Amino acid sequence: AEMRVAQPDAMRAAIKKVQPDYNPIAKQMRVQGDVEVEAHVSDSGEVTDVKVMSGNALLTAGVVKAVKDWRIQPFQENGKANQAVATLRFSIKL
């Protein structure tokens, strides 16, 4: 079973963080705001799936694409690497 990981722990465990691209249309329309995603992390530290929990549709695609490229230090449970799920929030601003 996947373990739940708090955002601060997930951010500390991130070995490679890719910053989301700002959608040019969103930028032109001056759309900004928070995007919240749920990232599923394998026991090897790869992000296997990203689900959008909330956020403007013009901003979510860039966040999903970026988080899929993250690498995360595998989370340990009872001394063994385990699958995990973490909720991550991004503030997209001009």
A tleap script that builds the chain and sets N, CA, C and O, in Angstrom:
source leaprc.protein.ff14SB
mol = sequence {
  NALA GLU MET ARG VAL ALA GLN PRO ASP ALA
  MET ARG ALA ALA ILE LYS LYS VAL GLN PRO
  ASP TYR ASN PRO ILE ALA LYS GLN MET ARG
  VAL GLN GLY ASP VAL GLU VAL GLU ALA HIE
  VAL SER ASP SER GLY GLU VAL THR ASP VAL
  LYS VAL MET SER GLY ASN ALA LEU LEU THR
  ALA GLY VAL VAL LYS ALA VAL LYS ASP TRP
  ARG ILE GLN PRO PHE GLN GLU ASN GLY LYS
  ALA ASN GLN ALA VAL ALA THR LEU ARG PHE
  SER ILE LYS CLEU
}
set mol.1.N position { 0.838 -1.199 0.000 }
set mol.1.CA position { 0.000 0.000 0.000 }
set mol.1.C position { 0.874 1.251 0.000 }
set mol.1.O position { 1.972 1.263 0.556 }
set mol.2.N position { 0.365 2.294 -0.632 }
set mol.2.CA position { 1.103 3.556 -0.686 }
set mol.2.C position { 1.020 4.262 0.660 }
set mol.2.O position { -0.013 4.248 1.330 }
set mol.3.N position { 2.130 4.878 1.035 }
set mol.3.CA position { 2.110 5.693 2.255 }
set mol.3.C position { 1.862 7.144 1.859 }
set mol.3.O position { 2.289 7.583 0.791 }
set mol.4.N position { 1.172 7.884 2.721 }
set mol.4.CA position { 0.925 9.319 2.493 }
set mol.4.C position { 2.120 10.104 2.987 }
set mol.4.O position { 2.654 9.828 4.061 }
set mol.5.N position { 2.537 11.079 2.209 }
set mol.5.CA position { 3.693 11.901 2.573 }
set mol.5.C position { 3.257 13.363 2.563 }
set mol.5.O position { 2.612 13.815 1.618 }
set mol.6.N position { 3.606 14.091 3.602 }
set mol.6.CA position { 3.266 15.517 3.687 }
set mol.6.C position { 4.106 16.308 2.684 }
set mol.6.O position { 5.221 15.911 2.345 }
set mol.7.N position { 3.562 17.423 2.216 }
set mol.7.CA position { 4.269 18.227 1.213 }
set mol.7.C position { 5.689 18.614 1.648 }
set mol.7.O position { 6.617 18.478 0.851 }
set mol.8.N position { 5.892 19.093 2.891 }
set mol.8.CA position { 7.271 19.475 3.259 }
set mol.8.C position { 8.254 18.297 3.152 }
set mol.8.O position { 9.397 18.479 2.734 }
set mol.9.N position { 7.805 17.094 3.528 }
set mol.9.CA position { 8.667 15.913 3.434 }
set mol.9.C position { 8.949 15.561 1.976 }
set mol.9.O position { 10.070 15.196 1.622 }
set mol.10.N position { 7.931 15.672 1.144 }
set mol.10.CA position { 8.108 15.375 -0.284 }
set mol.10.C position { 9.067 16.373 -0.926 }
set mol.10.O position { 9.900 15.990 -1.748 }
set mol.11.N position { 8.956 17.645 -0.560 }
set mol.11.CA position { 9.839 18.664 -1.133 }
set mol.11.C position { 11.288 18.431 -0.700 }
set mol.11.O position { 12.212 18.616 -1.491 }
set mol.12.N position { 11.483 18.026 0.553 }
set mol.12.CA position { 12.836 17.725 1.033 }
set mol.12.C position { 13.410 16.500 0.332 }
set mol.12.O position { 14.615 16.431 0.089 }
set mol.13.N position { 12.559 15.540 0.008 }
set mol.13.CA position { 13.021 14.289 -0.599 }
set mol.13.C position { 13.255 14.420 -2.108 }
set mol.13.O position { 13.845 13.534 -2.726 }
set mol.14.N position { 12.791 15.525 -2.697 }
set mol.14.CA position { 12.933 15.700 -4.148 }
set mol.14.C position { 14.399 15.917 -4.512 }
set mol.14.O position { 15.026 16.886 -4.083 }
set mol.15.N position { 14.927 14.998 -5.309 }
set mol.15.CA position { 16.327 15.069 -5.751 }
set mol.15.C position { 16.409 15.971 -6.980 }
set mol.15.O position { 17.345 16.757 -7.130 }
set mol.16.N position { 15.419 15.844 -7.849 }
set mol.16.CA position { 15.379 16.641 -9.078 }
set mol.16.C position { 14.011 17.280 -9.167 }
set mol.16.O position { 12.999 16.586 -9.263 }
set mol.17.N position { 13.978 18.618 -9.135 }
set mol.17.CA position { 12.717 19.348 -9.253 }
set mol.17.C position { 12.726 20.102 -10.571 }
set mol.17.O position { 13.654 20.860 -10.852 }
set mol.18.N position { 11.708 19.898 -11.371 }
set mol.18.CA position { 11.545 20.642 -12.617 }
set mol.18.C position { 10.464 21.691 -12.361 }
set mol.18.O position { 9.366 21.366 -11.911 }
set mol.19.N position { 10.788 22.950 -12.652 }
set mol.19.CA position { 9.807 24.019 -12.449 }
set mol.19.C position { 8.778 23.990 -13.579 }
set mol.19.O position { 9.138 23.797 -14.740 }
set mol.20.N position { 7.510 24.180 -13.247 }
set mol.20.CA position { 6.470 24.168 -14.285 }
set mol.20.C position { 6.646 25.312 -15.279 }
set mol.20.O position { 7.014 26.425 -14.902 }
set mol.21.N position { 6.380 25.024 -16.557 }
set mol.21.CA position { 6.360 26.074 -17.573 }
set mol.21.C position { 5.080 26.874 -17.405 }
set mol.21.O position { 4.028 26.331 -17.068 }
set mol.22.N position { 5.187 28.162 -17.643 }
set mol.22.CA position { 4.008 29.026 -17.572 }
set mol.22.C position { 3.372 29.006 -18.959 }
set mol.22.O position { 3.976 29.477 -19.923 }
set mol.23.N position { 2.178 28.475 -19.067 }
set mol.23.CA position { 1.454 28.417 -20.329 }
set mol.23.C position { 1.403 29.822 -20.951 }
set mol.23.O position { 0.941 30.763 -20.306 }
set mol.24.N position { 1.877 29.971 -22.207 }
set mol.24.CA position { 1.905 31.300 -22.841 }
set mol.24.C position { 0.518 31.966 -22.904 }
set mol.24.O position { 0.401 33.181 -22.749 }
set mol.25.N position { -0.518 31.166 -23.130 }
set mol.25.CA position { -1.875 31.723 -23.187 }
set mol.25.C position { -2.279 32.228 -21.798 }
set mol.25.O position { -2.849 33.311 -21.661 }
set mol.26.N position { -1.974 31.423 -20.766 }
set mol.26.CA position { -2.281 31.836 -19.388 }
set mol.26.C position { -1.536 33.123 -19.046 }
set mol.26.O position { -2.081 34.017 -18.400 }
set mol.27.N position { -0.281 33.203 -19.490 }
set mol.27.CA position { 0.538 34.388 -19.221 }
set mol.27.C position { -0.075 35.614 -19.902 }
set mol.27.O position { -0.202 36.683 -19.306 }
set mol.28.N position { -0.451 35.424 -21.172 }
set mol.28.CA position { -1.042 36.518 -21.947 }
set mol.28.C position { -2.356 36.984 -21.311 }
set mol.28.O position { -2.658 38.177 -21.291 }
set mol.29.N position { -3.135 36.020 -20.787 }
set mol.29.CA position { -4.419 36.351 -20.165 }
set mol.29.C position { -4.247 36.740 -18.695 }
set mol.29.O position { -5.220 37.039 -18.003 }
set mol.30.N position { -3.008 36.731 -18.236 }
set mol.30.CA position { -2.660 37.090 -16.857 }
set mol.30.C position { -3.358 36.188 -15.832 }
set mol.30.O position { -3.778 36.642 -14.767 }
set mol.31.N position { -3.472 34.891 -16.182 }
set mol.31.CA position { -4.074 33.906 -15.275 }
set mol.31.C position { -2.998 33.455 -14.299 }
set mol.31.O position { -1.902 33.071 -14.707 }
set mol.32.N position { -3.311 33.502 -13.022 }
set mol.32.CA position { -2.387 33.005 -12.018 }
set mol.32.C position { -3.181 32.349 -10.906 }
set mol.32.O position { -4.394 32.533 -10.807 }
set mol.33.N position { -2.498 31.584 -10.073 }
set mol.33.CA position { -3.200 30.939 -8.972 }
set mol.33.C position { -2.487 29.683 -8.511 }
set mol.33.O position { -1.384 29.369 -8.960 }
set mol.34.N position { -3.139 28.973 -7.606 }
set mol.34.CA position { -2.564 27.761 -7.039 }
set mol.34.C position { -3.030 26.538 -7.818 }
set mol.34.O position { -4.169 26.465 -8.280 }
set mol.35.N position { -2.123 25.587 -7.947 }
set mol.35.CA position { -2.435 24.295 -8.538 }
set mol.35.C position { -2.030 23.245 -7.517 }
set mol.35.O position { -0.918 23.271 -6.988 }
set mol.36.N position { -2.934 22.330 -7.249 }
set mol.36.CA position { -2.641 21.250 -6.302 }
set mol.36.C position { -2.725 19.926 -7.047 }
set mol.36.O position { -3.713 19.641 -7.724 }
set mol.37.N position { -1.670 19.116 -6.912 }
set mol.37.CA position { -1.639 17.807 -7.562 }
set mol.37.C position { -1.286 16.734 -6.549 }
set mol.37.O position { -0.691 17.007 -5.506 }
set mol.38.N position { -1.662 15.521 -6.876 }
set mol.38.CA position { -1.300 14.365 -6.074 }
set mol.38.C position { -0.307 13.567 -6.905 }
set mol.38.O position { -0.637 13.099 -7.995 }
set mol.39.N position { 0.909 13.410 -6.392 }
set mol.39.CA position { 1.961 12.698 -7.111 }
set mol.39.C position { 2.149 11.311 -6.501 }
set mol.39.O position { 2.334 11.166 -5.293 }
set mol.40.N position { 2.099 10.305 -7.356 }
set mol.40.CA position { 2.343 8.922 -6.920 }
set mol.40.C position { 3.798 8.604 -7.223 }
set mol.40.O position { 4.259 8.764 -8.354 }
set mol.41.N position { 4.516 8.150 -6.199 }
set mol.41.CA position { 5.955 7.910 -6.306 }
set mol.41.C position { 6.225 6.420 -6.117 }
set mol.41.O position { 5.746 5.809 -5.162 }
set mol.42.N position { 6.995 5.845 -7.035 }
set mol.42.CA position { 7.318 4.420 -6.946 }
set mol.42.C position { 8.374 4.194 -5.868 }
set mol.42.O position { 8.953 5.148 -5.347 }
set mol.43.N position { 8.618 2.930 -5.537 }
set mol.43.CA position { 9.630 2.628 -4.521 }
set mol.43.C position { 11.047 2.880 -5.024 }
set mol.43.O position { 12.007 2.758 -4.263 }
set mol.44.N position { 11.184 3.237 -6.320 }
set mol.44.CA position { 12.503 3.610 -6.844 }
set mol.44.C position { 12.652 5.129 -6.966 }
set mol.44.O position { 13.705 5.620 -7.374 }
set mol.45.N position { 11.595 5.872 -6.609 }
set mol.45.CA position { 11.685 7.332 -6.609 }
set mol.45.C position { 11.188 8.010 -7.867 }
set mol.45.O position { 11.332 9.223 -8.016 }
set mol.46.N position { 10.598 7.237 -8.784 }
set mol.46.CA position { 10.044 7.834 -10.000 }
set mol.46.C position { 8.599 8.245 -9.747 }
set mol.46.O position { 7.855 7.557 -9.048 }
set mol.47.N position { 8.216 9.377 -10.330 }
set mol.47.CA position { 6.822 9.799 -10.250 }
set mol.47.C position { 6.076 9.031 -11.340 }
set mol.47.O position { 6.327 9.223 -12.530 }
set mol.48.N position { 5.164 8.166 -10.923 }
set mol.48.CA position { 4.469 7.293 -11.870 }
set mol.48.C position { 3.149 7.866 -12.351 }
set mol.48.O position { 2.678 7.517 -13.434 }
set mol.49.N position { 2.545 8.748 -11.553 }
set mol.49.CA position { 1.260 9.306 -11.929 }
set mol.49.C position { 1.064 10.637 -11.213 }
set mol.49.O position { 1.497 10.810 -10.074 }
set mol.50.N position { 0.413 11.571 -11.888 }
set mol.50.CA position { 0.106 12.868 -11.291 }
set mol.50.C position { -1.358 13.172 -11.568 }
set mol.50.O position { -1.786 13.210 -12.722 }
set mol.51.N position { -2.124 13.388 -10.500 }
set mol.51.CA position { -3.544 13.714 -10.633 }
set mol.51.C position { -3.773 15.149 -10.179 }
set mol.51.O position { -3.283 15.560 -9.128 }
set mol.52.N position { -4.522 15.910 -10.976 }
set mol.52.CA position { -4.848 17.289 -10.625 }
set mol.52.C position { -5.964 17.265 -9.586 }
set mol.52.O position { -7.009 16.651 -9.798 }
set mol.53.N position { -5.731 17.940 -8.465 }
set mol.53.CA position { -6.744 18.041 -7.412 }
set mol.53.C position { -7.518 19.353 -7.531 }
set mol.53.O position { -8.731 19.389 -7.328 }
set mol.54.N position { -6.799 20.435 -7.865 }
set mol.54.CA position { -7.455 21.729 -8.039 }
set mol.54.C position { -6.542 22.659 -8.825 }
set mol.54.O position { -5.329 22.459 -8.881 }
set mol.55.N position { -7.140 23.675 -9.427 }
set mol.55.CA position { -6.362 24.673 -10.159 }
set mol.55.C position { -6.990 25.000 -11.498 }
set mol.55.O position { -7.795 24.231 -12.025 }
set mol.56.N position { -6.617 26.146 -12.044 }
set mol.56.CA position { -7.103 26.597 -13.342 }
set mol.56.C position { -6.551 25.674 -14.430 }
set mol.56.O position { -5.361 25.360 -14.436 }
set mol.57.N position { -7.411 25.244 -15.342 }
set mol.57.CA position { -7.023 24.307 -16.398 }
set mol.57.C position { -5.858 24.834 -17.249 }
set mol.57.O position { -5.072 24.047 -17.776 }
set mol.58.N position { -5.745 26.148 -17.383 }
set mol.58.CA position { -4.637 26.710 -18.165 }
set mol.58.C position { -3.295 26.541 -17.452 }
set mol.58.O position { -2.242 26.603 -18.085 }
set mol.59.N position { -3.334 26.329 -16.145 }
set mol.59.CA position { -2.094 26.217 -15.370 }
set mol.59.C position { -1.727 24.771 -15.026 }
set mol.59.O position { -0.560 24.469 -14.778 }
set mol.60.N position { -2.724 23.877 -15.010 }
set mol.60.CA position { -2.476 22.523 -14.499 }
set mol.60.C position { -1.569 21.682 -15.398 }
set mol.60.O position { -0.753 20.912 -14.890 }
set mol.61.N position { -1.691 21.812 -16.712 }
set mol.61.CA position { -0.907 20.967 -17.625 }
set mol.61.C position { 0.597 21.142 -17.410 }
set mol.61.O position { 1.342 20.162 -17.401 }
set mol.62.N position { 1.039 22.379 -17.239 }
set mol.62.CA position { 2.468 22.644 -17.024 }
set mol.62.C position { 2.966 22.035 -15.722 }
set mol.62.O position { 4.092 21.543 -15.648 }
set mol.63.N position { 2.120 22.070 -14.692 }
set mol.63.CA position { 2.497 21.501 -13.396 }
set mol.63.C position { 2.601 19.984 -13.510 }
set mol.63.O position { 3.572 19.394 -13.038 }
set mol.64.N position { 1.608 19.348 -14.134 }
set mol.64.CA position { 1.612 17.887 -14.293 }
set mol.64.C position { 2.860 17.447 -15.059 }
set mol.64.O position { 3.543 16.507 -14.653 }
set mol.65.N position { 3.153 18.129 -16.167 }
set mol.65.CA position { 4.322 17.783 -16.993 }
set mol.65.C position { 5.614 17.909 -16.180 }
set mol.65.O position { 6.483 17.041 -16.262 }
set mol.66.N position { 5.742 18.971 -15.406 }
set mol.66.CA position { 6.955 19.196 -14.614 }
set mol.66.C position { 7.113 18.130 -13.532 }
set mol.66.O position { 8.197 17.568 -13.373 }
set mol.67.N position { 6.046 17.846 -12.789 }
set mol.67.CA position { 6.138 16.900 -11.669 }
set mol.67.C position { 6.451 15.494 -12.171 }
set mol.67.O position { 7.116 14.728 -11.474 }
set mol.68.N position { 5.984 15.145 -13.365 }
set mol.68.CA position { 6.290 13.815 -13.924 }
set mol.68.C position { 7.791 13.641 -14.158 }
set mol.68.O position { 8.282 12.514 -14.225 }
set mol.69.N position { 8.519 14.749 -14.283 }
set mol.69.CA position { 9.975 14.695 -14.494 }
set mol.69.C position { 10.764 14.754 -13.188 }
set mol.69.O position { 11.993 14.698 -13.214 }
set mol.70.N position { 10.089 14.866 -12.060 }
set mol.70.CA position { 10.781 14.905 -10.773 }
set mol.70.C position { 11.367 13.542 -10.443 }
set mol.70.O position { 10.864 12.509 -10.885 }
set mol.71.N position { 12.439 13.556 -9.657 }
set mol.71.CA position { 12.982 12.330 -9.046 }
set mol.71.C position { 12.941 12.566 -7.548 }
set mol.71.O position { 13.302 13.641 -7.068 }
set mol.72.N position { 12.502 11.566 -6.821 }
set mol.72.CA position { 12.330 11.710 -5.377 }
set mol.72.C position { 13.053 10.577 -4.660 }
set mol.72.O position { 12.952 9.411 -5.043 }
set mol.73.N position { 13.784 10.944 -3.613 }
set mol.73.CA position { 14.438 9.948 -2.765 }
set mol.73.C position { 13.349 8.985 -2.281 }
set mol.73.O position { 12.371 9.426 -1.679 }
set mol.74.N position { 13.498 7.681 -2.531 }
set mol.74.CA position { 12.440 6.751 -2.118 }
set mol.74.C position { 12.115 6.869 -0.628 }
set mol.74.O position { 13.007 7.018 0.207 }
set mol.75.N position { 10.833 6.801 -0.318 }
set mol.75.CA position { 10.389 6.891 1.071 }
set mol.75.C position { 10.513 5.524 1.731 }
set mol.75.O position { 10.211 4.497 1.122 }
set mol.76.N position { 10.959 5.524 2.973 }
set mol.76.CA position { 11.208 4.285 3.705 }
set mol.76.C position { 10.089 4.012 4.703 }
set mol.76.O position { 9.583 4.921 5.361 }
set mol.77.N position { 9.725 2.764 4.797 }
set mol.77.CA position { 8.793 2.338 5.831 }
set mol.77.C position { 9.318 1.000 6.350 }
set mol.77.O position { 9.488 0.054 5.581 }
set mol.78.N position { 9.571 0.927 7.645 }
set mol.78.CA position { 10.158 -0.281 8.257 }
set mol.78.C position { 11.460 -0.679 7.564 }
set mol.78.O position { 11.743 -1.864 7.387 }
set mol.79.N position { 12.257 0.336 7.170 }
set mol.79.CA position { 13.568 0.066 6.577 }
set mol.79.C position { 13.542 -0.337 5.117 }
set mol.79.O position { 14.592 -0.626 4.543 }
set mol.80.N position { 12.367 -0.366 4.500 }
set mol.80.CA position { 12.273 -0.740 3.082 }
set mol.80.C position { 11.682 0.406 2.282 }
set mol.80.O position { 10.811 1.134 2.760 }
set mol.81.N position { 12.176 0.558 1.038 }
set mol.81.CA position { 11.621 1.580 0.143 }
set mol.81.C position { 10.164 1.228 -0.127 }
set mol.81.O position { 9.818 0.059 -0.302 }
set mol.82.N position { 9.320 2.245 -0.159 }
set mol.82.CA position { 7.895 2.011 -0.317 }
set mol.82.C position { 7.304 2.994 -1.322 }
set mol.82.O position { 7.835 4.087 -1.517 }
set mol.83.N position { 6.199 2.598 -1.959 }
set mol.83.CA position { 5.469 3.527 -2.819 }
set mol.83.C position { 4.811 4.578 -1.929 }
set mol.83.O position { 4.436 4.307 -0.788 }
set mol.84.N position { 4.681 5.783 -2.480 }
set mol.84.CA position { 4.104 6.865 -1.682 }
set mol.84.C position { 3.239 7.751 -2.560 }
set mol.84.O position { 3.338 7.740 -3.787 }
set mol.85.N position { 2.394 8.513 -1.899 }
set mol.85.CA position { 1.603 9.527 -2.593 }
set mol.85.C position { 1.730 10.831 -1.798 }
set mol.85.O position { 1.587 10.852 -0.575 }
set mol.86.N position { 2.001 11.915 -2.529 }
set mol.86.CA position { 2.204 13.207 -1.881 }
set mol.86.C position { 1.356 14.262 -2.598 }
set mol.86.O position { 1.263 14.277 -3.825 }
set mol.87.N position { 0.753 15.125 -1.818 }
set mol.87.CA position { 0.012 16.257 -2.380 }
set mol.87.C position { 0.983 17.435 -2.451 }
set mol.87.O position { 1.607 17.803 -1.456 }
set mol.88.N position { 1.098 18.012 -3.633 }
set mol.88.CA position { 2.013 19.137 -3.850 }
set mol.88.C position { 1.214 20.340 -4.319 }
set mol.88.O position { 0.310 20.210 -5.144 }
set mol.89.N position { 1.548 21.508 -3.792 }
set mol.89.CA position { 0.861 22.734 -4.188 }
set mol.89.C position { 1.869 23.694 -4.818 }
set mol.89.O position { 2.963 23.903 -4.294 }
set mol.90.N position { 1.483 24.263 -5.934 }
set mol.90.CA position { 2.323 25.229 -6.648 }
set mol.90.C position { 1.574 26.537 -6.771 }
set mol.90.O position { 0.373 26.549 -7.040 }
set mol.91.N position { 2.280 27.642 -6.576 }
set mol.91.CA position { 1.700 28.970 -6.796 }
set mol.91.C position { 2.251 29.490 -8.107 }
set mol.91.O position { 3.447 29.760 -8.222 }
set mol.92.N position { 1.390 29.629 -9.088 }
set mol.92.CA position { 1.806 30.121 -10.411 }
set mol.92.C position { 1.455 31.605 -10.459 }
set mol.92.O position { 0.286 31.989 -10.417 }
set mol.93.N position { 2.495 32.424 -10.548 }
set mol.93.CA position { 2.283 33.875 -10.553 }
set mol.93.C position { 3.092 34.512 -11.670 }
set mol.93.O position { 4.110 33.981 -12.114 }
set mol.94.N position { 2.614 35.653 -12.106 }
set mol.94.CA position { 3.337 36.394 -13.155 }
set mol.94.C position { 4.598 37.012 -12.595 }
set mol.94.O position { 5.337 37.673 -13.324 }
savepdb mol mol.pdb
quit
